[in-house]
Amino acid sequence: MAAPHYSRTYRRFPLHVPVIFGGAPCVGEGTLLNLSVMGCSIMTDQPCSAEAMCA
């Protein structure tokens, strides 16, 4: 069985960059894994909810 095809509206750019992020209720350091017009993915040991808004 073939895997389902997911299309994104905006392209994600793969990166591996150290970052410091902040926003209530989470502040911390991590690694930026990918970036798009609508957001990014950060790997961190700091617990944050998936819905948390950071800057």
PDB file of N, H, CA, C and O in Angstrom:
ATOM      1  N   MET A   1       0.844  -1.174   0.000  1.00  0.00           N
ATOM      2  CA  MET A   1       0.000   0.000   0.000  1.00  0.00           C
ATOM      3  C   MET A   1       0.894   1.244   0.000  1.00  0.00           C
ATOM      4  O   MET A   1       1.832   1.335   0.792  1.00  0.00           O
ATOM      5  N   ALA A   2       0.612   2.168  -0.860  1.00  0.00           N
ATOM      6  H   ALA A   2      -0.150   2.094  -1.503  1.00  0.00           H
ATOM      7  CA  ALA A   2       1.413   3.395  -0.969  1.00  0.00           C
ATOM      8  C   ALA A   2       1.095   4.347   0.181  1.00  0.00           C
ATOM      9  O   ALA A   2      -0.037   4.415   0.659  1.00  0.00           O
ATOM     10  N   ALA A   3       2.119   5.078   0.612  1.00  0.00           N
ATOM     11  H   ALA A   3       3.038   5.022   0.223  1.00  0.00           H
ATOM     12  CA  ALA A   3       1.936   6.076   1.674  1.00  0.00           C
ATOM     13  C   ALA A   3       1.086   7.225   1.141  1.00  0.00           C
ATOM     14  O   ALA A   3       1.203   7.578  -0.033  1.00  0.00           O
ATOM     15  N   PRO A   4       0.234   7.815   1.980  1.00  0.00           N
ATOM     16  CA  PRO A   4      -0.584   8.940   1.516  1.00  0.00           C
ATOM     17  C   PRO A   4       0.291  10.132   1.162  1.00  0.00           C
ATOM     18  O   PRO A   4       1.339  10.344   1.771  1.00  0.00           O
ATOM     19  N   HIS A   5      -0.140  10.905   0.183  1.00  0.00           N
ATOM     20  H   HIS A   5      -0.992  10.733  -0.312  1.00  0.00           H
ATOM     21  CA  HIS A   5       0.597  12.091  -0.258  1.00  0.00           C
ATOM     22  C   HIS A   5       0.058  13.314   0.474  1.00  0.00           C
ATOM     23  O   HIS A   5      -1.139  13.600   0.426  1.00  0.00           O
ATOM     24  N   TYR A   6       0.943  14.027   1.148  1.00  0.00           N
ATOM     25  H   TYR A   6       1.915  13.795   1.188  1.00  0.00           H
ATOM     26  CA  TYR A   6       0.572  15.252   1.837  1.00  0.00           C
ATOM     27  C   TYR A   6       1.215  16.421   1.108  1.00  0.00           C
ATOM     28  O   TYR A   6       2.427  16.426   0.893  1.00  0.00           O
ATOM     29  N   SER A   7       0.429  17.395   0.731  1.00  0.00           N
ATOM     30  H   SER A   7      -0.556  17.391   0.905  1.00  0.00           H
ATOM     31  CA  SER A   7       1.013  18.575   0.097  1.00  0.00           C
ATOM     32  C   SER A   7       0.891  19.757   1.045  1.00  0.00           C
ATOM     33  O   SER A   7      -0.125  19.922   1.721  1.00  0.00           O
ATOM     34  N   ARG A   8       1.912  20.560   1.089  1.00  0.00           N
ATOM     35  H   ARG A   8       2.737  20.426   0.540  1.00  0.00           H
ATOM     36  CA  ARG A   8       1.934  21.740   1.942  1.00  0.00           C
ATOM     37  C   ARG A   8       1.728  22.964   1.072  1.00  0.00           C
ATOM     38  O   ARG A   8       2.116  22.990  -0.096  1.00  0.00           O
ATOM     39  N   THR A   9       1.109  23.983   1.662  1.00  0.00           N
ATOM     40  H   THR A   9       0.794  23.963   2.611  1.00  0.00           H
ATOM     41  CA  THR A   9       0.908  25.235   0.942  1.00  0.00           C
ATOM     42  C   THR A   9       2.237  25.952   0.740  1.00  0.00           C
ATOM     43  O   THR A   9       2.479  26.540  -0.314  1.00  0.00           O
ATOM     44  N   TYR A  10       3.100  25.901   1.760  1.00  0.00           N
ATOM     45  H   TYR A  10       2.904  25.424   2.617  1.00  0.00           H
ATOM     46  CA  TYR A  10       4.389  26.590   1.705  1.00  0.00           C
ATOM     47  C   TYR A  10       5.521  25.587   1.880  1.00  0.00           C
ATOM     48  O   TYR A  10       5.404  24.627   2.643  1.00  0.00           O
ATOM     49  N   ARG A  11       6.599  25.818   1.176  1.00  0.00           N
ATOM     50  H   ARG A  11       6.694  26.597   0.556  1.00  0.00           H
ATOM     51  CA  ARG A  11       7.771  24.952   1.254  1.00  0.00           C
ATOM     52  C   ARG A  11       8.447  25.082   2.619  1.00  0.00           C
ATOM     53  O   ARG A  11       8.511  26.175   3.181  1.00  0.00           O
ATOM     54  N   ARG A  12       8.948  23.971   3.147  1.00  0.00           N
ATOM     55  H   ARG A  12       8.895  23.083   2.690  1.00  0.00           H
ATOM     56  CA  ARG A  12       9.746  23.977   4.380  1.00  0.00           C
ATOM     57  C   ARG A  12      11.213  23.837   3.992  1.00  0.00           C
ATOM     58  O   ARG A  12      11.574  23.017   3.148  1.00  0.00           O
ATOM     59  N   PHE A  13      12.049  24.653   4.624  1.00  0.00           N
ATOM     60  H   PHE A  13      11.756  25.320   5.309  1.00  0.00           H
ATOM     61  CA  PHE A  13      13.476  24.618   4.356  1.00  0.00           C
ATOM     62  C   PHE A  13      14.183  23.924   5.522  1.00  0.00           C
ATOM     63  O   PHE A  13      14.094  24.392   6.657  1.00  0.00           O
ATOM     64  N   PRO A  14      14.883  22.818   5.261  1.00  0.00           N
ATOM     65  CA  PRO A  14      15.581  22.119   6.338  1.00  0.00           C
ATOM     66  C   PRO A  14      16.794  22.923   6.806  1.00  0.00           C
ATOM     67  O   PRO A  14      17.558  23.443   5.993  1.00  0.00           O
ATOM     68  N   LEU A  15      16.959  23.016   8.121  1.00  0.00           N
ATOM     69  H   LEU A  15      16.338  22.594   8.781  1.00  0.00           H
ATOM     70  CA  LEU A  15      18.066  23.755   8.729  1.00  0.00           C
ATOM     71  C   LEU A  15      18.565  22.985   9.943  1.00  0.00           C
ATOM     72  O   LEU A  15      17.935  22.021  10.378  1.00  0.00           O
ATOM     73  N   HIS A  16      19.681  23.408  10.477  1.00  0.00           N
ATOM     74  H   HIS A  16      20.192  24.191  10.123  1.00  0.00           H
ATOM     75  CA  HIS A  16      20.202  22.868  11.740  1.00  0.00           C
ATOM     76  C   HIS A  16      20.942  24.018  12.405  1.00  0.00           C
ATOM     77  O   HIS A  16      22.167  24.106  12.322  1.00  0.00           O
ATOM     78  N   VAL A  17      20.184  24.919  13.079  1.00  0.00           N
ATOM     79  H   VAL A  17      19.189  24.848  13.147  1.00  0.00           H
ATOM     80  CA  VAL A  17      20.709  26.175  13.605  1.00  0.00           C
ATOM     81  C   VAL A  17      20.349  26.299  15.084  1.00  0.00           C
ATOM     82  O   VAL A  17      19.189  26.105  15.447  1.00  0.00           O
ATOM     83  N   PRO A  18      21.327  26.620  15.955  1.00  0.00           N
ATOM     84  CA  PRO A  18      20.995  26.838  17.368  1.00  0.00           C
ATOM     85  C   PRO A  18      20.151  28.102  17.535  1.00  0.00           C
ATOM     86  O   PRO A  18      20.426  29.121  16.902  1.00  0.00           O
ATOM     87  N   VAL A  19      19.118  28.037  18.391  1.00  0.00           N
ATOM     88  H   VAL A  19      18.895  27.209  18.905  1.00  0.00           H
ATOM     89  CA  VAL A  19      18.226  29.179  18.611  1.00  0.00           C
ATOM     90  C   VAL A  19      17.915  29.344  20.097  1.00  0.00           C
ATOM     91  O   VAL A  19      18.003  28.395  20.876  1.00  0.00           O
ATOM     92  N   ILE A  20      17.551  30.564  20.465  1.00  0.00           N
ATOM     93  H   ILE A  20      17.480  31.335  19.832  1.00  0.00           H
ATOM     94  CA  ILE A  20      16.983  30.882  21.772  1.00  0.00           C
ATOM     95  C   ILE A  20      15.571  31.363  21.490  1.00  0.00           C
ATOM     96  O   ILE A  20      15.375  32.238  20.647  1.00  0.00           O
ATOM     97  N   PHE A  21      14.584  30.807  22.182  1.00  0.00           N
ATOM     98  H   PHE A  21      14.743  30.096  22.867  1.00  0.00           H
ATOM     99  CA  PHE A  21      13.196  31.189  21.931  1.00  0.00           C
ATOM    100  C   PHE A  21      12.539  31.607  23.232  1.00  0.00           C
ATOM    101  O   PHE A  21      12.993  31.248  24.318  1.00  0.00           O
ATOM    102  N   GLY A  22      11.468  32.368  23.109  1.00  0.00           N
ATOM    103  H   GLY A  22      11.099  32.660  22.226  1.00  0.00           H
ATOM    104  CA  GLY A  22      10.754  32.798  24.297  1.00  0.00           C
ATOM    105  C   GLY A  22       9.323  33.158  23.994  1.00  0.00           C
ATOM    106  O   GLY A  22       8.987  33.560  22.880  1.00  0.00           O
ATOM    107  N   GLY A  23       8.497  33.013  24.984  1.00  0.00           N
ATOM    108  H   GLY A  23       8.770  32.686  25.889  1.00  0.00           H
ATOM    109  CA  GLY A  23       7.079  33.316  24.885  1.00  0.00           C
ATOM    110  C   GLY A  23       6.363  32.578  25.994  1.00  0.00           C
ATOM    111  O   GLY A  23       6.682  31.426  26.287  1.00  0.00           O
ATOM    112  N   ALA A  24       5.402  33.229  26.606  1.00  0.00           N
ATOM    113  H   ALA A  24       5.142  34.165  26.368  1.00  0.00           H
ATOM    114  CA  ALA A  24       4.695  32.592  27.720  1.00  0.00           C
ATOM    115  C   ALA A  24       4.008  31.332  27.209  1.00  0.00           C
ATOM    116  O   ALA A  24       3.337  31.394  26.179  1.00  0.00           O
ATOM    117  N   PRO A  25       4.139  30.231  27.859  1.00  0.00           N
ATOM    118  CA  PRO A  25       4.807  29.991  29.131  1.00  0.00           C
ATOM    119  C   PRO A  25       6.189  29.351  28.980  1.00  0.00           C
ATOM    120  O   PRO A  25       6.736  28.893  29.983  1.00  0.00           O
ATOM    121  N   CYS A  26       6.784  29.294  27.789  1.00  0.00           N
ATOM    122  H   CYS A  26       6.340  29.666  26.974  1.00  0.00           H
ATOM    123  CA  CYS A  26       8.059  28.586  27.651  1.00  0.00           C
ATOM    124  C   CYS A  26       9.165  29.496  27.120  1.00  0.00           C
ATOM    125  O   CYS A  26       8.948  30.319  26.230  1.00  0.00           O
ATOM    126  N   VAL A  27      10.346  29.324  27.688  1.00  0.00           N
ATOM    127  H   VAL A  27      10.523  28.656  28.410  1.00  0.00           H
ATOM    128  CA  VAL A  27      11.550  30.028  27.261  1.00  0.00           C
ATOM    129  C   VAL A  27      12.667  29.002  27.272  1.00  0.00           C
ATOM    130  O   VAL A  27      12.749  28.192  28.195  1.00  0.00           O
ATOM    131  N   GLY A  28      13.531  29.019  26.260  1.00  0.00           N
ATOM    132  H   GLY A  28      13.464  29.676  25.510  1.00  0.00           H
ATOM    133  CA  GLY A  28      14.607  28.041  26.266  1.00  0.00           C
ATOM    134  C   GLY A  28      15.507  28.133  25.058  1.00  0.00           C
ATOM    135  O   GLY A  28      15.453  29.089  24.285  1.00  0.00           O
ATOM    136  N   GLU A  29      16.334  27.118  24.915  1.00  0.00           N
ATOM    137  H   GLU A  29      16.377  26.341  25.543  1.00  0.00           H
ATOM    138  CA  GLU A  29      17.255  26.987  23.797  1.00  0.00           C
ATOM    139  C   GLU A  29      16.942  25.696  23.064  1.00  0.00           C
ATOM    140  O   GLU A  29      16.400  24.755  23.643  1.00  0.00           O
ATOM    141  N   GLY A  30      17.288  25.660  21.787  1.00  0.00           N
ATOM    142  H   GLY A  30      17.729  26.424  21.317  1.00  0.00           H
ATOM    143  CA  GLY A  30      17.058  24.462  21.015  1.00  0.00           C
ATOM    144  C   GLY A  30      17.739  24.540  19.672  1.00  0.00           C
ATOM    145  O   GLY A  30      18.641  25.351  19.464  1.00  0.00           O
ATOM    146  N   THR A  31      17.302  23.691  18.762  1.00  0.00           N
ATOM    147  H   THR A  31      16.569  23.032  18.931  1.00  0.00           H
ATOM    148  CA  THR A  31      17.845  23.644  17.411  1.00  0.00           C
ATOM    149  C   THR A  31      16.701  23.799  16.419  1.00  0.00           C
ATOM    150  O   THR A  31      15.737  23.034  16.451  1.00  0.00           O
ATOM    151  N   LEU A  32      16.809  24.784  15.542  1.00  0.00           N
ATOM    152  H   LEU A  32      17.592  25.405  15.516  1.00  0.00           H
ATOM    153  CA  LEU A  32      15.824  25.004  14.481  1.00  0.00           C
ATOM    154  C   LEU A  32      16.022  23.919  13.433  1.00  0.00           C
ATOM    155  O   LEU A  32      17.105  23.798  12.861  1.00  0.00           O
ATOM    156  N   LEU A  33      14.976  23.125  13.174  1.00  0.00           N
ATOM    157  H   LEU A  33      14.096  23.224  13.638  1.00  0.00           H
ATOM    158  CA  LEU A  33      15.073  22.004  12.246  1.00  0.00           C
ATOM    159  C   LEU A  33      14.542  22.326  10.861  1.00  0.00           C
ATOM    160  O   LEU A  33      15.081  21.848   9.863  1.00  0.00           O
ATOM    161  N   ASN A  34      13.484  23.135  10.789  1.00  0.00           N
ATOM    162  H   ASN A  34      13.046  23.523  11.600  1.00  0.00           H
ATOM    163  CA  ASN A  34      12.974  23.563   9.489  1.00  0.00           C
ATOM    164  C   ASN A  34      12.220  24.869   9.646  1.00  0.00           C
ATOM    165  O   ASN A  34      11.780  25.224  10.739  1.00  0.00           O
ATOM    166  N   LEU A  35      12.080  25.579   8.533  1.00  0.00           N
ATOM    167  H   LEU A  35      12.438  25.290   7.645  1.00  0.00           H
ATOM    168  CA  LEU A  35      11.484  26.914   8.536  1.00  0.00           C
ATOM    169  C   LEU A  35      10.594  27.070   7.316  1.00  0.00           C
ATOM    170  O   LEU A  35      10.958  26.647   6.219  1.00  0.00           O
ATOM    171  N   SER A  36       9.417  27.681   7.506  1.00  0.00           N
ATOM    172  H   SER A  36       9.122  28.024   8.397  1.00  0.00           H
ATOM    173  CA  SER A  36       8.521  27.985   6.394  1.00  0.00           C
ATOM    174  C   SER A  36       7.908  29.358   6.630  1.00  0.00           C
ATOM    175  O   SER A  36       8.142  29.974   7.669  1.00  0.00           O
ATOM    176  N   VAL A  37       7.136  29.831   5.683  1.00  0.00           N
ATOM    177  H   VAL A  37       6.946  29.330   4.838  1.00  0.00           H
ATOM    178  CA  VAL A  37       6.464  31.122   5.809  1.00  0.00           C
ATOM    179  C   VAL A  37       5.532  31.130   7.015  1.00  0.00           C
ATOM    180  O   VAL A  37       5.376  32.165   7.662  1.00  0.00           O
ATOM    181  N   MET A  38       4.915  30.001   7.327  1.00  0.00           N
ATOM    182  H   MET A  38       5.042  29.160   6.802  1.00  0.00           H
ATOM    183  CA  MET A  38       3.923  29.933   8.398  1.00  0.00           C
ATOM    184  C   MET A  38       4.464  29.460   9.744  1.00  0.00           C
ATOM    185  O   MET A  38       3.707  29.411  10.714  1.00  0.00           O
ATOM    186  N   GLY A  39       5.741  29.111   9.837  1.00  0.00           N
ATOM    187  H   GLY A  39       6.356  29.151   9.050  1.00  0.00           H
ATOM    188  CA  GLY A  39       6.247  28.666  11.128  1.00  0.00           C
ATOM    189  C   GLY A  39       7.549  27.910  11.013  1.00  0.00           C
ATOM    190  O   GLY A  39       8.247  27.982  10.003  1.00  0.00           O
ATOM    191  N   CYS A  40       7.859  27.186  12.067  1.00  0.00           N
ATOM    192  H   CYS A  40       7.291  27.128  12.888  1.00  0.00           H
ATOM    193  CA  CYS A  40       9.111  26.444  12.108  1.00  0.00           C
ATOM    194  C   CYS A  40       8.958  25.241  13.028  1.00  0.00           C
ATOM    195  O   CYS A  40       7.942  25.071  13.704  1.00  0.00           O
ATOM    196  N   SER A  41       9.995  24.414  13.034  1.00  0.00           N
ATOM    197  H   SER A  41      10.820  24.551  12.485  1.00  0.00           H
ATOM    198  CA  SER A  41      10.068  23.274  13.935  1.00  0.00           C
ATOM    199  C   SER A  41      11.364  23.399  14.721  1.00  0.00           C
ATOM    200  O   SER A  41      12.441  23.546  14.143  1.00  0.00           O
ATOM    201  N   ILE A  42      11.250  23.339  16.062  1.00  0.00           N
ATOM    202  H   ILE A  42      10.376  23.220  16.532  1.00  0.00           H
ATOM    203  CA  ILE A  42      12.407  23.468  16.940  1.00  0.00           C
ATOM    204  C   ILE A  42      12.494  22.231  17.823  1.00  0.00           C
ATOM    205  O   ILE A  42      11.501  21.815  18.421  1.00  0.00           O
ATOM    206  N   MET A  43      13.686  21.643  17.904  1.00  0.00           N
ATOM    207  H   MET A  43      14.493  21.981  17.419  1.00  0.00           H
ATOM    208  CA  MET A  43      13.929  20.533  18.816  1.00  0.00           C
ATOM    209  C   MET A  43      14.535  21.113  20.093  1.00  0.00           C
ATOM    210  O   MET A  43      15.521  21.849  20.039  1.00  0.00           O
ATOM    211  N   THR A  44      13.939  20.777  21.250  1.00  0.00           N
ATOM    212  H   THR A  44      13.138  20.179  21.294  1.00  0.00           H
ATOM    213  CA  THR A  44      14.398  21.309  22.524  1.00  0.00           C
ATOM    214  C   THR A  44      14.093  20.331  23.646  1.00  0.00           C
ATOM    215  O   THR A  44      13.217  19.475  23.521  1.00  0.00           O
ATOM    216  N   ASP A  45      14.824  20.468  24.740  1.00  0.00           N
ATOM    217  H   ASP A  45      15.536  21.163  24.841  1.00  0.00           H
ATOM    218  CA  ASP A  45      14.530  19.685  25.939  1.00  0.00           C
ATOM    219  C   ASP A  45      13.506  20.387  26.820  1.00  0.00           C
ATOM    220  O   ASP A  45      12.988  19.792  27.765  1.00  0.00           O
ATOM    221  N   GLN A  46      13.207  21.659  26.517  1.00  0.00           N
ATOM    222  H   GLN A  46      13.628  22.143  25.749  1.00  0.00           H
ATOM    223  CA  GLN A  46      12.262  22.472  27.283  1.00  0.00           C
ATOM    224  C   GLN A  46      10.834  22.017  26.971  1.00  0.00           C
ATOM    225  O   GLN A  46      10.440  22.026  25.805  1.00  0.00           O
ATOM    226  N   PRO A  47      10.050  21.620  27.974  1.00  0.00           N
ATOM    227  CA  PRO A  47       8.673  21.210  27.693  1.00  0.00           C
ATOM    228  C   PRO A  47       7.797  22.404  27.305  1.00  0.00           C
ATOM    229  O   PRO A  47       7.719  23.389  28.038  1.00  0.00           O
ATOM    230  N   CYS A  48       7.149  22.308  26.165  1.00  0.00           N
ATOM    231  H   CYS A  48       7.212  21.507  25.569  1.00  0.00           H
ATOM    232  CA  CYS A  48       6.207  23.328  25.674  1.00  0.00           C
ATOM    233  C   CYS A  48       5.048  22.594  25.008  1.00  0.00           C
ATOM    234  O   CYS A  48       5.220  21.493  24.486  1.00  0.00           O
ATOM    235  N   SER A  49       3.883  23.203  25.028  1.00  0.00           N
ATOM    236  H   SER A  49       3.743  24.098  25.452  1.00  0.00           H
ATOM    237  CA  SER A  49       2.756  22.603  24.316  1.00  0.00           C
ATOM    238  C   SER A  49       2.911  22.887  22.826  1.00  0.00           C
ATOM    239  O   SER A  49       3.569  23.852  22.439  1.00  0.00           O
ATOM    240  N   ALA A  50       2.313  22.055  22.004  1.00  0.00           N
ATOM    241  H   ALA A  50       1.778  21.270  22.319  1.00  0.00           H
ATOM    242  CA  ALA A  50       2.386  22.232  20.555  1.00  0.00           C
ATOM    243  C   ALA A  50       1.750  23.544  20.117  1.00  0.00           C
ATOM    244  O   ALA A  50       2.102  24.077  19.065  1.00  0.00           O
ATOM    245  N   GLU A  51       0.822  24.073  20.905  1.00  0.00           N
ATOM    246  H   GLU A  51       0.536  23.640  21.760  1.00  0.00           H
ATOM    247  CA  GLU A  51       0.122  25.305  20.554  1.00  0.00           C
ATOM    248  C   GLU A  51       0.817  26.557  21.082  1.00  0.00           C
ATOM    249  O   GLU A  51       0.355  27.664  20.805  1.00  0.00           O
ATOM    250  N   ALA A  52       1.907  26.422  21.829  1.00  0.00           N
ATOM    251  H   ALA A  52       2.282  25.523  22.054  1.00  0.00           H
ATOM    252  CA  ALA A  52       2.584  27.575  22.441  1.00  0.00           C
ATOM    253  C   ALA A  52       3.092  28.531  21.368  1.00  0.00           C
ATOM    254  O   ALA A  52       3.650  28.103  20.358  1.00  0.00           O
ATOM    255  N   MET A  53       2.896  29.811  21.592  1.00  0.00           N
ATOM    256  H   MET A  53       2.442  30.158  22.412  1.00  0.00           H
ATOM    257  CA  MET A  53       3.381  30.851  20.682  1.00  0.00           C
ATOM    258  C   MET A  53       4.705  31.374  21.217  1.00  0.00           C
ATOM    259  O   MET A  53       4.774  31.871  22.341  1.00  0.00           O
ATOM    260  N   CYS A  54       5.743  31.262  20.419  1.00  0.00           N
ATOM    261  H   CYS A  54       5.686  30.858  19.506  1.00  0.00           H
ATOM    262  CA  CYS A  54       7.073  31.719  20.821  1.00  0.00           C
ATOM    263  C   CYS A  54       7.583  32.729  19.806  1.00  0.00           C
ATOM    264  O   CYS A  54       7.105  32.786  18.674  1.00  0.00           O
ATOM    265  N   ALA A  55       8.554  33.519  20.223  1.00  0.00           N
ATOM    266  H   ALA A  55       8.943  33.473  21.143  1.00  0.00           H
ATOM    267  CA  ALA A  55       9.148  34.520  19.329  1.00  0.00           C
ATOM    268  C   ALA A  55      10.649  34.443  19.400  1.00  0.00           C
ATOM    269  O   ALA A  55      11.339  35.203  18.722  1.00  0.00           O
TER     270      ALA A  55
END
